[in-house]
């Protein structure tokens, strides 16, 4: 059952095309980078709030904003770095299903030809 579901998901992804895979991977990468920036900025803000010698209040939130913007920027700049690897994986997986579909079509055509000549 699990294998059938995984195959259905893979076929669905193949039908959508590589651009959809890129979009999903880029969004995932950017969200991950923003999360890391948020954590880093939150740590910096917490340190300033409790142990910093700067005035409390809005100044302590500056590292949080810098972390979020920095994480987002890093995510956007580096989102394309794995595209070649993702495309190759996409082509490998989808070519397997394409070959299976072509073999199945050939079998159906042969069955139709055999049935028609009787």
mmCIF file of the C-alpha atoms, coordinates in Angstrom:
data_MODEL
# 
_entry.id   MODEL 
# 
loop_
_atom_site.group_PDB 
_atom_site.id 
_atom_site.type_symbol 
_atom_site.label_atom_id 
_atom_site.label_alt_id 
_atom_site.label_comp_id 
_atom_site.label_asym_id 
_atom_site.label_entity_id 
_atom_site.label_seq_id 
_atom_site.pdbx_PDB_ins_code 
_atom_site.Cartn_x 
_atom_site.Cartn_y 
_atom_site.Cartn_z 
_atom_site.occupancy 
_atom_site.B_iso_or_equiv 
_atom_site.pdbx_formal_charge 
_atom_site.auth_seq_id 
_atom_site.auth_comp_id 
_atom_site.auth_asym_id 
_atom_site.auth_atom_id 
_atom_site.pdbx_PDB_model_num 
ATOM 1   C CA . UNK A 1 1   ? 0.000  0.000   0.000   1.00 0.00 ? 1   UNK A CA 1 
ATOM 2   C CA . UNK A 1 2   ? 2.765  2.429   0.941   1.00 0.00 ? 2   UNK A CA 1 
ATOM 3   C CA . UNK A 1 3   ? 4.593  1.705   -2.304  1.00 0.00 ? 3   UNK A CA 1 
ATOM 4   C CA . UNK A 1 4   ? 1.480  2.463   -4.337  1.00 0.00 ? 4   UNK A CA 1 
ATOM 5   C CA . UNK A 1 5   ? 0.979  5.790   -2.564  1.00 0.00 ? 5   UNK A CA 1 
ATOM 6   C CA . UNK A 1 6   ? 4.645  6.760   -3.061  1.00 0.00 ? 6   UNK A CA 1 
ATOM 7   C CA . UNK A 1 7   ? 4.387  5.838   -6.736  1.00 0.00 ? 7   UNK A CA 1 
ATOM 8   C CA . UNK A 1 8   ? 1.219  7.902   -7.134  1.00 0.00 ? 8   UNK A CA 1 
ATOM 9   C CA . UNK A 1 9   ? 2.914  10.912  -5.523  1.00 0.00 ? 9   UNK A CA 1 
ATOM 10  C CA . UNK A 1 10  ? 5.974  10.494  -7.746  1.00 0.00 ? 10  UNK A CA 1 
ATOM 11  C CA . UNK A 1 11  ? 3.838  10.231  -10.897 1.00 0.00 ? 11  UNK A CA 1 
ATOM 12  C CA . UNK A 1 12  ? 1.889  13.303  -9.846  1.00 0.00 ? 12  UNK A CA 1 
ATOM 13  C CA . UNK A 1 13  ? 5.125  15.265  -9.386  1.00 0.00 ? 13  UNK A CA 1 
ATOM 14  C CA . UNK A 1 14  ? 6.368  14.096  -12.777 1.00 0.00 ? 14  UNK A CA 1 
ATOM 15  C CA . UNK A 1 15  ? 3.175  15.291  -14.447 1.00 0.00 ? 15  UNK A CA 1 
ATOM 16  C CA . UNK A 1 16  ? 3.499  18.728  -12.815 1.00 0.00 ? 16  UNK A CA 1 
ATOM 17  C CA . UNK A 1 17  ? 7.003  19.199  -14.181 1.00 0.00 ? 17  UNK A CA 1 
ATOM 18  C CA . UNK A 1 18  ? 10.383 20.281  -12.919 1.00 0.00 ? 18  UNK A CA 1 
ATOM 19  C CA . UNK A 1 19  ? 9.360  23.952  -12.476 1.00 0.00 ? 19  UNK A CA 1 
ATOM 20  C CA . UNK A 1 20  ? 6.911  22.933  -9.754  1.00 0.00 ? 20  UNK A CA 1 
ATOM 21  C CA . UNK A 1 21  ? 9.618  20.952  -7.994  1.00 0.00 ? 21  UNK A CA 1 
ATOM 22  C CA . UNK A 1 22  ? 11.937 23.969  -8.156  1.00 0.00 ? 22  UNK A CA 1 
ATOM 23  C CA . UNK A 1 23  ? 9.253  26.215  -6.711  1.00 0.00 ? 23  UNK A CA 1 
ATOM 24  C CA . UNK A 1 24  ? 8.570  23.837  -3.821  1.00 0.00 ? 24  UNK A CA 1 
ATOM 25  C CA . UNK A 1 25  ? 12.259 23.394  -3.044  1.00 0.00 ? 25  UNK A CA 1 
ATOM 26  C CA . UNK A 1 26  ? 12.937 27.144  -3.202  1.00 0.00 ? 26  UNK A CA 1 
ATOM 27  C CA . UNK A 1 27  ? 10.051 27.905  -0.842  1.00 0.00 ? 27  UNK A CA 1 
ATOM 28  C CA . UNK A 1 28  ? 11.200 25.226  1.583   1.00 0.00 ? 28  UNK A CA 1 
ATOM 29  C CA . UNK A 1 29  ? 14.794 26.516  1.504   1.00 0.00 ? 29  UNK A CA 1 
ATOM 30  C CA . UNK A 1 30  ? 13.736 30.132  2.063   1.00 0.00 ? 30  UNK A CA 1 
ATOM 31  C CA . UNK A 1 31  ? 11.467 29.211  4.999   1.00 0.00 ? 31  UNK A CA 1 
ATOM 32  C CA . UNK A 1 32  ? 14.291 27.229  6.580   1.00 0.00 ? 32  UNK A CA 1 
ATOM 33  C CA . UNK A 1 33  ? 16.707 30.146  6.194   1.00 0.00 ? 33  UNK A CA 1 
ATOM 34  C CA . UNK A 1 34  ? 14.207 32.589  7.710   1.00 0.00 ? 34  UNK A CA 1 
ATOM 35  C CA . UNK A 1 35  ? 13.693 30.207  10.645  1.00 0.00 ? 35  UNK A CA 1 
ATOM 36  C CA . UNK A 1 36  ? 17.449 30.095  11.302  1.00 0.00 ? 36  UNK A CA 1 
ATOM 37  C CA . UNK A 1 37  ? 17.609 33.899  11.055  1.00 0.00 ? 37  UNK A CA 1 
ATOM 38  C CA . UNK A 1 38  ? 14.683 34.183  13.461  1.00 0.00 ? 38  UNK A CA 1 
ATOM 39  C CA . UNK A 1 39  ? 16.386 31.929  16.000  1.00 0.00 ? 39  UNK A CA 1 
ATOM 40  C CA . UNK A 1 40  ? 19.668 33.819  15.716  1.00 0.00 ? 40  UNK A CA 1 
ATOM 41  C CA . UNK A 1 41  ? 17.935 37.193  15.992  1.00 0.00 ? 41  UNK A CA 1 
ATOM 42  C CA . UNK A 1 42  ? 15.868 36.018  18.932  1.00 0.00 ? 42  UNK A CA 1 
ATOM 43  C CA . UNK A 1 43  ? 19.003 34.879  20.731  1.00 0.00 ? 43  UNK A CA 1 
ATOM 44  C CA . UNK A 1 44  ? 20.651 38.253  20.087  1.00 0.00 ? 44  UNK A CA 1 
ATOM 45  C CA . UNK A 1 45  ? 17.594 40.169  21.262  1.00 0.00 ? 45  UNK A CA 1 
ATOM 46  C CA . UNK A 1 46  ? 17.315 38.068  24.406  1.00 0.00 ? 46  UNK A CA 1 
ATOM 47  C CA . UNK A 1 47  ? 20.944 38.689  25.263  1.00 0.00 ? 47  UNK A CA 1 
ATOM 48  C CA . UNK A 1 48  ? 20.500 42.448  24.787  1.00 0.00 ? 48  UNK A CA 1 
ATOM 49  C CA . UNK A 1 49  ? 17.314 42.515  26.851  1.00 0.00 ? 49  UNK A CA 1 
ATOM 50  C CA . UNK A 1 50  ? 18.790 40.796  29.873  1.00 0.00 ? 50  UNK A CA 1 
ATOM 51  C CA . UNK A 1 51  ? 22.514 41.472  29.793  1.00 0.00 ? 51  UNK A CA 1 
ATOM 52  C CA . UNK A 1 52  ? 23.017 44.386  27.447  1.00 0.00 ? 52  UNK A CA 1 
ATOM 53  C CA . UNK A 1 53  ? 23.963 47.854  28.527  1.00 0.00 ? 53  UNK A CA 1 
ATOM 54  C CA . UNK A 1 54  ? 21.875 49.508  25.832  1.00 0.00 ? 54  UNK A CA 1 
ATOM 55  C CA . UNK A 1 55  ? 18.541 51.057  26.781  1.00 0.00 ? 55  UNK A CA 1 
ATOM 56  C CA . UNK A 1 56  ? 15.784 48.478  27.016  1.00 0.00 ? 56  UNK A CA 1 
ATOM 57  C CA . UNK A 1 57  ? 12.862 48.495  24.609  1.00 0.00 ? 57  UNK A CA 1 
ATOM 58  C CA . UNK A 1 58  ? 12.978 48.852  20.838  1.00 0.00 ? 58  UNK A CA 1 
ATOM 59  C CA . UNK A 1 59  ? 16.759 48.700  20.604  1.00 0.00 ? 59  UNK A CA 1 
ATOM 60  C CA . UNK A 1 60  ? 16.763 45.142  21.887  1.00 0.00 ? 60  UNK A CA 1 
ATOM 61  C CA . UNK A 1 61  ? 14.596 44.079  18.933  1.00 0.00 ? 61  UNK A CA 1 
ATOM 62  C CA . UNK A 1 62  ? 17.093 45.265  16.321  1.00 0.00 ? 62  UNK A CA 1 
ATOM 63  C CA . UNK A 1 63  ? 18.965 41.905  16.245  1.00 0.00 ? 63  UNK A CA 1 
ATOM 64  C CA . UNK A 1 64  ? 15.629 40.123  15.723  1.00 0.00 ? 64  UNK A CA 1 
ATOM 65  C CA . UNK A 1 65  ? 14.842 42.230  12.661  1.00 0.00 ? 65  UNK A CA 1 
ATOM 66  C CA . UNK A 1 66  ? 18.369 41.841  11.307  1.00 0.00 ? 66  UNK A CA 1 
ATOM 67  C CA . UNK A 1 67  ? 18.181 38.067  11.815  1.00 0.00 ? 67  UNK A CA 1 
ATOM 68  C CA . UNK A 1 68  ? 14.884 37.740  9.961   1.00 0.00 ? 68  UNK A CA 1 
ATOM 69  C CA . UNK A 1 69  ? 15.941 39.967  7.052   1.00 0.00 ? 69  UNK A CA 1 
ATOM 70  C CA . UNK A 1 70  ? 19.366 38.297  6.899   1.00 0.00 ? 70  UNK A CA 1 
ATOM 71  C CA . UNK A 1 71  ? 17.845 34.810  6.890   1.00 0.00 ? 71  UNK A CA 1 
ATOM 72  C CA . UNK A 1 72  ? 15.359 35.753  4.191   1.00 0.00 ? 72  UNK A CA 1 
ATOM 73  C CA . UNK A 1 73  ? 18.068 37.335  2.041   1.00 0.00 ? 73  UNK A CA 1 
ATOM 74  C CA . UNK A 1 74  ? 20.368 34.348  2.487   1.00 0.00 ? 74  UNK A CA 1 
ATOM 75  C CA . UNK A 1 75  ? 17.513 32.029  1.521   1.00 0.00 ? 75  UNK A CA 1 
ATOM 76  C CA . UNK A 1 76  ? 16.777 33.960  -1.654  1.00 0.00 ? 76  UNK A CA 1 
ATOM 77  C CA . UNK A 1 77  ? 20.426 34.221  -2.680  1.00 0.00 ? 77  UNK A CA 1 
ATOM 78  C CA . UNK A 1 78  ? 21.220 30.536  -2.104  1.00 0.00 ? 78  UNK A CA 1 
ATOM 79  C CA . UNK A 1 79  ? 17.956 28.910  -3.202  1.00 0.00 ? 79  UNK A CA 1 
ATOM 80  C CA . UNK A 1 80  ? 19.285 27.943  -6.657  1.00 0.00 ? 80  UNK A CA 1 
ATOM 81  C CA . UNK A 1 81  ? 22.417 26.163  -5.490  1.00 0.00 ? 81  UNK A CA 1 
ATOM 82  C CA . UNK A 1 82  ? 20.918 22.636  -5.562  1.00 0.00 ? 82  UNK A CA 1 
ATOM 83  C CA . UNK A 1 83  ? 18.825 22.986  -8.724  1.00 0.00 ? 83  UNK A CA 1 
ATOM 84  C CA . UNK A 1 84  ? 21.080 20.768  -10.863 1.00 0.00 ? 84  UNK A CA 1 
ATOM 85  C CA . UNK A 1 85  ? 20.934 17.974  -8.284  1.00 0.00 ? 85  UNK A CA 1 
ATOM 86  C CA . UNK A 1 86  ? 17.139 18.270  -7.955  1.00 0.00 ? 86  UNK A CA 1 
ATOM 87  C CA . UNK A 1 87  ? 16.699 18.258  -11.736 1.00 0.00 ? 87  UNK A CA 1 
ATOM 88  C CA . UNK A 1 88  ? 18.835 15.139  -12.126 1.00 0.00 ? 88  UNK A CA 1 
ATOM 89  C CA . UNK A 1 89  ? 16.841 13.344  -9.414  1.00 0.00 ? 89  UNK A CA 1 
ATOM 90  C CA . UNK A 1 90  ? 13.612 14.450  -11.081 1.00 0.00 ? 90  UNK A CA 1 
ATOM 91  C CA . UNK A 1 91  ? 14.765 13.161  -14.474 1.00 0.00 ? 91  UNK A CA 1 
ATOM 92  C CA . UNK A 1 92  ? 15.949 9.843   -13.011 1.00 0.00 ? 92  UNK A CA 1 
ATOM 93  C CA . UNK A 1 93  ? 12.682 9.163   -11.211 1.00 0.00 ? 93  UNK A CA 1 
ATOM 94  C CA . UNK A 1 94  ? 10.404 10.359  -13.995 1.00 0.00 ? 94  UNK A CA 1 
ATOM 95  C CA . UNK A 1 95  ? 12.287 8.466   -16.706 1.00 0.00 ? 95  UNK A CA 1 
ATOM 96  C CA . UNK A 1 96  ? 11.622 5.263   -14.772 1.00 0.00 ? 96  UNK A CA 1 
ATOM 97  C CA . UNK A 1 97  ? 7.861  5.916   -14.833 1.00 0.00 ? 97  UNK A CA 1 
ATOM 98  C CA . UNK A 1 98  ? 7.946  7.066   -18.454 1.00 0.00 ? 98  UNK A CA 1 
ATOM 99  C CA . UNK A 1 99  ? 9.599  3.791   -19.484 1.00 0.00 ? 99  UNK A CA 1 
ATOM 100 C CA . UNK A 1 100 ? 7.013  1.790   -17.500 1.00 0.00 ? 100 UNK A CA 1 
ATOM 101 C CA . UNK A 1 101 ? 4.170  3.716   -19.145 1.00 0.00 ? 101 UNK A CA 1 
ATOM 102 C CA . UNK A 1 102 ? 5.610  3.138   -22.630 1.00 0.00 ? 102 UNK A CA 1 
ATOM 103 C CA . UNK A 1 103 ? 5.957  -0.597  -21.972 1.00 0.00 ? 103 UNK A CA 1 
ATOM 104 C CA . UNK A 1 104 ? 2.383  -0.753  -20.696 1.00 0.00 ? 104 UNK A CA 1 
ATOM 105 C CA . UNK A 1 105 ? 1.126  1.076   -23.805 1.00 0.00 ? 105 UNK A CA 1 
ATOM 106 C CA . UNK A 1 106 ? 3.045  -1.323  -26.042 1.00 0.00 ? 106 UNK A CA 1 
ATOM 107 C CA . UNK A 1 107 ? 1.494  -4.294  -24.231 1.00 0.00 ? 107 UNK A CA 1 
ATOM 108 C CA . UNK A 1 108 ? -2.007 -2.835  -24.682 1.00 0.00 ? 108 UNK A CA 1 
ATOM 109 C CA . UNK A 1 109 ? -1.399 -2.234  -28.392 1.00 0.00 ? 109 UNK A CA 1 
ATOM 110 C CA . UNK A 1 110 ? -0.095 -5.788  -28.854 1.00 0.00 ? 110 UNK A CA 1 
ATOM 111 C CA . UNK A 1 111 ? -3.123 -7.181  -27.031 1.00 0.00 ? 111 UNK A CA 1 
ATOM 112 C CA . UNK A 1 112 ? -5.443 -5.174  -29.265 1.00 0.00 ? 112 UNK A CA 1 
ATOM 113 C CA . UNK A 1 113 ? -3.653 -6.391  -32.391 1.00 0.00 ? 113 UNK A CA 1 
ATOM 114 C CA . UNK A 1 114 ? -3.779 -10.014 -31.208 1.00 0.00 ? 114 UNK A CA 1 
ATOM 115 C CA . UNK A 1 115 ? -7.458 -9.735  -30.338 1.00 0.00 ? 115 UNK A CA 1 
ATOM 116 C CA . UNK A 1 116 ? -8.349 -8.206  -33.703 1.00 0.00 ? 116 UNK A CA 1 
ATOM 117 C CA . UNK A 1 117 ? -6.660 -10.944 -35.780 1.00 0.00 ? 117 UNK A CA 1 
ATOM 118 C CA . UNK A 1 118 ? -8.604 -13.855 -34.270 1.00 0.00 ? 118 UNK A CA 1 
# 
